[in-house]
Every structure is written in C-alpha cells, then in structure tokens.
C-alpha cells in the first residue's frame, strides 16, 4: 500500500532492510512488529522520527514508513522532534488511509479556510497540465511569471501559496512532477518516457532526484506497491 501526495510519501513495507542512507525528507517509522532504526550512535526500536538529511539504517518486519516534506505544514510540526522515539495515538493498520496515518502521529491539518481564488486558478492550471501529462517542464512554472499573471509580487505570491496550500511553491511543484513520473510508470511508460513526461532531462536525472528526495528509485518504490492514492 502506498500513499503519494504533495508533501507526504507513505508506504507500507514488509521485511525492509535499508542500509545507511540519508534523504531530504523527514522520516516517520510506524512499525507493526520488530523494528530497529540506527541513527548515529542511537538505536530506536519503536515509532520514531528521523530528521531531514540524517544518515540512518532501518530494519522493519512490517509497518509504515512516512516521508514528509520539511517545508510543509506537517514538516514544520515535526522539526522539534529531531531524531527521537515518538508516542502514537493508535497502532496503524496495514491498509490505513493517509488521514488515519496523519492522525496516528498527532499531526494537525491546516485550518479549513476558503481558498483564495487566485491560488485556486493556479492549482487548476497545474492539475490540467499534470493530468494531461503535458507542459511539465519546470520553466513553465516560474514563480515570477505566475505572480505577474496574478498581479502579485513574487514574494507575496510565494507567501500566499504556502499559507493556502501548506507547502512552499518549489517543493510543491517538484512533488507534483515526481508523482507524475510514478503515475506514468504505472500506466505502462518506461523510465525514460516517464522522465520526459515529468520534465526531467532523462531517466538518470529522474532516478537521482527521486532517490535524493525519497531514498529509493521510482522502480524500487513501485516494485512491491499496488496503489497510488
């Protein structure tokens, strides 16, 4: 089971044995059985958080691994945990929905507010591009260009977008492109085709970016997964 949405990558794993590595995202480990996370000279055995960029290894018989964008509303809530054991509300099921996982670790959603129509138009434009798998090159999503089209200064647009969406503009667009590549592979495209559709120079560029973000390649992410939600 795999949930992939801008800002969060959550994967249910079995017999995971990950050698020492690091990645950009904050990691939450929610084991359902045996688990050993080694972080420097620290060893954690239960639910835990691993900070962005920190080298670690992980052995988990079964459970959830959740990766969170640091520049998101959830990432900011996790910053104070650094690398430490955490208490959870309830043990998550293997088929848990993303909302249930978020509740399990005590993260708080953005307050419900009416979406600014200008940000709504930007998101609709992005949805149209990504859903059609066209115009995905990063240059098409320049913050300066979009801000100008909305009659906003770049700084005001970036602030408003983060405030409304809960994740900063640049990481949001990167997440959307990476999600696009995964969906493209699921739809039968090879890695080179998926890279082109998602606006990466080639398959190597996609794999490097994906691994830097998530700690694994797109192929590895999909190898044992059956659903994107």
C-alpha positions in Angstrom: 0.0 0.0 0.0 1.3 3.4 -0.9 0.0 6.9 -0.5 1.7 9.7 -2.5 0.5 13.3 -2.4 2.3 16.6 -2.4 4.3 16.8 0.9 3.8 13.2 2.0 5.0 9.7 0.8 3.7 6.9 2.9 4.5 3.3 2.2 3.5 0.0 4.0 6.6 -2.2 3.9 7.5 -5.8 4.7 10.9 -7.2 5.5 12.6 -3.9 5.0 16.4 -3.9 5.4 17.6 -0.4 4.4 21.4 0.2 4.6 22.7 3.5 5.9 21.5 6.4 3.7 20.0 9.9 4.0 17.4 11.9 2.2 15.8 15.3 2.1 12.6 14.4 3.8 11.7 13.9 7.4 11.0 10.2 8.1 8.4 8.7 10.5 8.7 5.0 11.3 5.5 3.2 12.4 6.3 -0.5 12.9 3.6 -3.1 13.4 6.3 -5.6 14.6 10.1 -5.8 15.0 11.9 -2.6 14.1 15.5 -1.3 14.6 16.4 2.2 13.5 20.1 3.1 13.9 20.8 6.9 13.8 24.5 7.6 14.5 25.2 6.1 17.9 21.5 6.0 18.8 19.2 2.9 18.3 15.4 3.2 18.4 13.1 0.2 18.5 9.6 1.6 18.2 7.8 4.5 16.5 10.3 7.2 15.7 11.1 10.4 13.7 14.4 10.9 11.7 15.3 14.4 10.8 16.0 15.6 7.3 19.4 14.8 5.9 20.4 12.5 8.8 22.1 9.2 7.9 20.3 6.1 9.2 19.6 2.5 8.6 16.3 0.7 9.2 15.2 -2.9 9.7 11.4 -3.4 9.9 9.5 -6.6 9.7 6.3 -4.8 8.8 4.9 -1.3 9.2 4.6 2.2 7.7 7.4 4.4 6.6 6.2 8.0 6.1 8.3 10.7 4.4 7.3 14.3 5.0 8.4 17.5 3.2 10.3 19.7 5.7 8.8 22.9 4.0 5.2 21.8 4.6 2.7 22.4 7.4 3.3 18.8 8.7 7.1 19.1 8.3 7.2 22.2 10.5 5.3 20.3 13.2 7.9 17.6 13.2 11.0 19.9 13.3 11.2 19.8 17.1 11.3 16.0 17.3 14.7 15.8 15.5 15.7 12.1 15.8 13.7 10.6 18.6 11.1 8.0 19.7 7.6 9.2 19.5 4.2 8.3 21.1 1.4 7.4 18.7 -2.4 7.6 19.2 -3.2 4.1 17.9 -1.3 1.4 16.0 -2.0 1.9 12.3 -3.4 -0.9 10.2 -1.7 -2.2 7.1 -4.4 -0.7 4.9 -4.7 2.6 6.8 -5.8 5.6 4.9 -3.5 8.7 4.7 -5.8 10.7 7.0 -5.6 7.9 9.6 -1.8 7.8 9.5 -1.6 11.6 10.0 -3.9 11.3 13.0 -1.9 8.4 14.4 1.2 10.6 14.7 -0.7 13.6 16.0 -0.2 16.0 13.1 -2.6 18.8 12.6 -4.1 19.8 9.3 -4.3 23.4 8.1 -7.3 25.2 9.4 -10.2 24.9 6.9 -10.5 28.3 5.0 -11.9 29.4 1.7 -9.2 29.0 -0.9 -8.1 32.3 -2.4 -9.5 32.3 -6.0 -6.1 33.3 -7.4 -4.4 30.2 -5.8 -7.3 28.2 -6.9 -6.7 29.2 -10.5 -3.0 28.3 -10.2 -3.8 24.8 -8.8 -6.4 24.2 -11.5 -3.8 25.2 -14.1 -1.3 22.7 -12.6 -4.0 20.0 -12.4 -4.8 20.5 -16.1 -1.1 20.2 -17.1 -0.3 17.2 -14.9 -3.5 15.3 -15.6 -2.9 15.7 -19.3 0.8 14.8 -18.8 1.8 17.9 -20.9 3.7 21.2 -20.3 5.5 19.8 -17.3 8.9 21.4 -17.8 9.9 23.4 -14.7 10.4 26.6 -16.7 6.6 26.6 -17.3 6.1 27.1 -13.6 8.2 30.1 -12.8 7.0 31.8 -9.7 7.8 35.2 -11.2 5.7 34.5 -14.3 2.8 33.2 -12.3 2.9 36.0 -9.8 2.8 38.5 -12.7 -0.2 36.8 -14.2 -2.0 37.2 -10.8 -0.9 40.8 -10.4 1.1 39.9 -7.3 4.7 40.5 -6.4 6.8 37.2 -6.4 7.2 37.4 -2.6 3.5 37.9 -2.0 2.6 35.0 -4.3 5.1 32.7 -2.6 3.8 33.7 0.9 0.2 33.3 -0.2 0.7 29.9 -1.8 2.5 28.5 1.2 -0.2 29.9 3.5 -3.1 28.5 1.4 -1.6 25.1 0.3 0.5 24.2 3.3 3.7 23.6 1.4 6.2 26.0 -0.3 5.9 26.6 -4.1 9.1 25.0 -5.3 8.9 21.8 -3.3 5.2 21.5 -4.2 6.0 21.6 -8.0 8.8 19.1 -7.5 6.4 16.7 -5.6 3.8 17.1 -8.4 6.5 16.2 -11.1 7.7 13.2 -9.1 4.1 11.9 -8.6 3.6 12.4 -12.3 6.6 10.2 -13.1 5.2 7.4 -10.8 1.8 7.5 -12.4 3.3 7.5 -15.8 5.2 4.3 -14.9 2.1 2.7 -13.5 0.4 3.5 -16.8 2.9 1.4 -18.7 5.5 4.0 -19.7 9.2 3.1 -19.2 11.5 5.2 -17.0 12.8 7.3 -20.0 9.2 8.1 -21.1 8.2 8.9 -17.5 11.2 11.2 -17.1 10.2 13.1 -20.3 6.6 13.4 -19.3 7.5 14.8 -15.8 10.0 17.3 -17.2 13.3 15.6 -16.3 16.3 15.6 -18.7 16.5 11.8 -18.8 15.8 8.7 -16.7 19.1 9.1 -14.8 18.1 12.7 -13.8 14.7 11.4 -12.6 16.2 8.5 -10.7 18.8 10.8 -9.0 16.1 13.3 -8.0 13.7 10.7 -6.8 16.4 8.9 -4.7 17.6 12.2 -3.2 14.0 13.0 -2.2 12.8 9.6 -1.0 15.9 7.5 -0.5 14.8 5.0 -3.2 14.3 5.0 -7.0 10.9 5.1 -8.7 11.3 1.5 -9.8 12.1 0.4 -6.2 9.1 2.4 -4.9 6.7 0.6 -7.2 8.2 -2.8 -7.0 6.0 -4.1 -4.2 3.3 -1.5 -4.3 -0.2 -1.8 -5.8 -1.9 1.5 -5.3 -1.3 5.2 -5.6 -3.8 7.3 -3.6 
